[in-house]
Amino acid sequence: MKAIFLSEKKEKIFQVYAPETVQTLQRLLDVEKHGYTKADILREPSACSHTEIIFSTWGMPSFSEEEIRTYFPSLKAIFYAAGSVQKFARPFLACGVRIFSAWAANAVPVAEYTVSQILLANKGFYAHTRLMAERMVSDARALTARYPGNYGVRIGLVGCGMIGSLVAQMLKAYHLEVAVYDPYLSPERTKTLGVTLCSLEELFSTCGVVSNHLPNLDATKRMLRYEHFSSMVPYATFLNTGRGAQVVEAELVRILRERPDLTAVLDVTDPEPADLSHPFYTLPNCFLTPHIAGSLGNEVARMGEYMAEELVRYLEGSRTDYEVTLNMLETMA
């Protein structure tokens, strides 16, 4: 069975598909350790006429249905060692190509990052760090009484898909109550995760930390607004590892100015990165990171491993774990 590696970011391919993973794939398939871009395919229209499987990652190029039928007439499956497939999946699915994504692998570091930030937020880590940096030691000590620590505190998750579910599972190790806003979460799944379903309004107005994990859809854009942020409990923290477009950022800026007790920890903005003149950079209660929650460093190899394991199940005809269907695209990131 013929396979290729395909990505516009060739340098990423063999970071994500580590040497051991490539060796596994080569034992199972006819695949060269060589990366293709879309330009390579267009230059040699017949080069991939017998390709049945594509391995990709960040930088997977988009193709029209006509291009897929022309350049990949034998294609059966794409194994995408990264997260969201929204940008390229639909034309391939329309052509009968099965798509598998390592979204579950990419969810692991995001969930780990989120849990660490929740635990730090409950301790008032960012506010205390800022005061200590300014040598306001007595103020920092006085502020400790304002934060609850990590016992008996209500945490809010906006969205409970793959990442939100992992966060909820990891938080079971702590004495915390987890509230969730997610219209698609079933009663059975709610019970399994041990979370409490509530409205978005209740979640913001009752939780010490609110963490955004909404899927990146048109319906979720600009969903989190001033009315939500202004209702947050004293000394609460808003954490965003989802997408910046889901927040009305001007309204978040407004409430951060009005309520210096609140803290925002933003790993994502819209656009990304934020313009250097944006108030996010100078607000003392806003902290930015450059989209580091997802897989980076050695973590990226986990995604390639997940896809190699999924390939084995696919070839054996076993039940696969990470296939993406057209219906799933309506609600997933």
KAWO-V16522 format. One record per residue. N is the residue number from 0. RES is the residue in three letters. OMEGA is omega in whole degrees, -180 to 180 (999 if undefined). NEAR is the number of other C-alpha atoms within 10 Angstrom. Layout:
N;RES;OMEGA;NEAR  N;RES;OMEGA;NEAR
This chain:
0;MET;-175;10  1;LYS;179;16  2;ALA;177;21  3;ILE;169;21  4;PHE;-175;23  5;LEU;176;25  6;SER;174;22  7;GLU;178;19  8;LYS;-175;16  9;LYS;-178;19  10;GLU;-179;10  11;LYS;-170;16  12;ILE;-173;25  13;PHE;161;18  14;GLN;-179;17  15;VAL;176;26  16;TYR;-177;26  17;ALA;-176;18  18;PRO;-179;13  19;GLU;179;12  20;THR;178;20  21;VAL;178;19  22;GLN;177;14  23;THR;-180;15  24;LEU;-179;22  25;GLN;175;14  26;ARG;-175;10  27;LEU;-172;14  28;LEU;172;17  29;ASP;-177;13  30;VAL;178;20  31;GLU;174;13  32;LYS;-178;14  33;HIS;-180;11  34;GLY;176;19  35;TYR;168;16  36;THR;178;16  37;LYS;179;14  38;ALA;177;10  39;ASP;-179;13  40;ILE;-178;16  41;LEU;179;12  42;ARG;180;9  43;GLU;-173;11  44;PRO;-178;13  45;SER;-173;14  46;ALA;-175;13  47;CYS;-177;20  48;SER;180;17  49;HIS;-179;15  50;THR;179;21  51;GLU;-178;19  52;ILE;174;26  53;ILE;170;22  54;PHE;-177;25  55;SER;177;29  56;THR;178;29  57;TRP;-179;19  58;GLY;176;17  59;MET;-178;24  60;PRO;176;16  61;SER;176;15  62;PHE;173;17  63;SER;178;14  64;GLU;179;14  65;GLU;179;11  66;GLU;-180;15  67;ILE;-179;18  68;ARG;-179;15  69;THR;-172;14  70;TYR;-178;20  71;PHE;-176;23  72;PRO;-178;16  73;SER;-172;17  74;LEU;-180;23  75;LYS;-174;16  76;ALA;172;22  77;ILE;175;26  78;PHE;-171;24  79;TYR;-177;26  80;ALA;175;30  81;ALA;-174;28  82;GLY;-172;19  83;SER;178;20  84;VAL;-172;21  85;GLN;-172;14  86;LYS;-174;12  87;PHE;-164;15  88;ALA;-167;22  89;ARG;179;20  90;PRO;178;17  91;PHE;178;23  92;LEU;178;17  93;ALA;178;13  94;CYS;178;16  95;GLY;179;12  96;VAL;177;20  97;ARG;-178;18  98;ILE;178;22  99;PHE;-176;26  100;SER;178;26  101;ALA;-180;25  102;TRP;-179;23  103;ALA;178;19  104;ALA;180;26  105;ASN;179;25  106;ALA;-175;24  107;VAL;-179;21  108;PRO;177;21  109;VAL;179;23  110;ALA;179;25  111;GLU;179;16  112;TYR;-178;16  113;THR;-180;24  114;VAL;180;18  115;SER;180;12  116;GLN;177;19  117;ILE;-179;24  118;LEU;178;16  119;LEU;-179;14  120;ALA;-180;26  121;ASN;176;22  122;LYS;-177;18  123;GLY;-173;23  124;PHE;-173;15  125;TYR;180;21  126;ALA;180;21  127;HIS;-180;19  128;THR;-179;14  129;ARG;-180;14  130;LEU;179;16  131;MET;179;15  132;ALA;179;10  133;GLU;180;10  134;ARG;178;11  135;MET;-171;13  136;VAL;-178;14  137;SER;177;10  138;ASP;179;12  139;ALA;179;19  140;ARG;180;12  141;ALA;-177;10  142;LEU;-178;15  143;THR;-179;15  144;ALA;-176;11  145;ARG;-176;14  146;TYR;-171;16  147;PRO;-171;15  148;GLY;-172;15  149;ASN;177;16  150;TYR;176;11  151;GLY;-179;11  152;VAL;179;18  153;ARG;180;17  154;ILE;-179;25  155;GLY;176;30  156;LEU;177;28  157;VAL;-173;24  158;GLY;-177;22  159;CYS;174;25  160;GLY;-177;19  161;MET;-177;19  162;ILE;180;28  163;GLY;179;23  164;SER;178;23  165;LEU;178;21  166;VAL;-180;26  167;ALA;-180;24  168;GLN;-180;16  169;MET;-178;15  170;LEU;177;20  171;LYS;180;14  172;ALA;-177;8  173;TYR;-179;12  174;HIS;-177;12  175;LEU;174;15  176;GLU;-179;18  177;VAL;175;23  178;ALA;-175;25  179;VAL;165;26  180;TYR;178;24  181;ASP;-178;20  182;PRO;-175;12  183;TYR;-177;11  184;LEU;-177;15  185;SER;176;11  186;PRO;180;11  187;GLU;180;9  188;ARG;178;13  189;THR;-180;16  190;LYS;-180;11  191;THR;-178;11  192;LEU;-179;19  193;GLY;-179;15  194;VAL;177;22  195;THR;177;15  196;LEU;176;21  197;CYS;178;16  198;SER;178;13  199;LEU;-179;19  200;GLU;179;14  201;GLU;-178;17  202;LEU;-178;26  203;PHE;-173;29  204;SER;-176;19  205;THR;-173;19  206;CYS;179;23  207;GLY;174;24  208;VAL;175;29  209;VAL;-176;26  210;SER;-176;26  211;ASN;176;25  212;HIS;179;28  213;LEU;173;26  214;PRO;-176;24  215;ASN;-177;19  216;LEU;177;16  217;ASP;-176;11  218;ALA;-178;11  219;THR;-179;14  220;LYS;178;16  221;ARG;-177;13  222;MET;-177;14  223;LEU;-167;21  224;ARG;-178;16  225;TYR;-178;17  226;GLU;178;14  227;HIS;-177;18  228;PHE;-177;24  229;SER;-179;18  230;SER;-175;15  231;MET;-178;23  232;VAL;179;16  233;PRO;177;16  234;TYR;177;20  235;ALA;179;25  236;THR;172;28  237;PHE;-178;23  238;LEU;-180;23  239;ASN;170;25  240;THR;-180;24  241;GLY;176;25  242;ARG;179;24  243;GLY;-177;23  244;ALA;180;20  245;GLN;-179;24  246;VAL;169;21  247;VAL;-167;16  248;GLU;178;19  249;ALA;180;14  250;GLU;173;17  251;LEU;176;22  252;VAL;-179;20  253;ARG;-177;14  254;ILE;177;19  255;LEU;176;21  256;ARG;-178;16  257;GLU;-175;11  258;ARG;-180;16  259;PRO;177;15  260;ASP;-180;15  261;LEU;177;23  262;THR;172;24  263;ALA;175;24  264;VAL;-170;20  265;LEU;175;21  266;ASP;-179;21  267;VAL;177;22  268;THR;177;23  269;ASP;1;14  270;PRO;-178;10  271;GLU;0;13  272;PRO;177;14  273;ALA;176;16  274;ASP;-174;12  275;LEU;177;9  276;SER;-176;8  277;HIS;179;12  278;PRO;179;16  279;PHE;-177;23  280;TYR;-173;14  281;THR;177;11  282;LEU;-176;15  283;PRO;-180;16  284;ASN;176;21  285;CYS;-176;23  286;PHE;-176;16  287;LEU;167;16  288;THR;-172;13  289;PRO;177;12  290;HIS;-178;19  291;ILE;-175;14  292;ALA;-180;21  293;GLY;-175;20  294;SER;173;21  295;LEU;-178;14  296;GLY;-179;9  297;ASN;-177;10  298;GLU;-175;16  299;VAL;-178;22  300;ALA;178;22  301;ARG;-178;23  302;MET;176;27  303;GLY;178;30  304;GLU;179;21  305;TYR;-178;24  306;MET;175;27  307;ALA;178;21  308;GLU;178;16  309;GLU;177;22  310;LEU;180;23  311;VAL;179;15  312;ARG;179;14  313;TYR;-178;16  314;LEU;179;11  315;GLU;-176;10  316;GLY;179;9  317;SER;177;11  318;ARG;179;10  319;THR;-175;15  320;ASP;-167;16  321;TYR;177;18  322;GLU;178;18  323;VAL;178;18  324;THR;180;14  325;LEU;180;13  326;ASN;-180;8  327;MET;-178;10  328;LEU;-179;16  329;GLU;-175;14  330;THR;-177;14  331;MET;-178;17  332;ALA;999;20
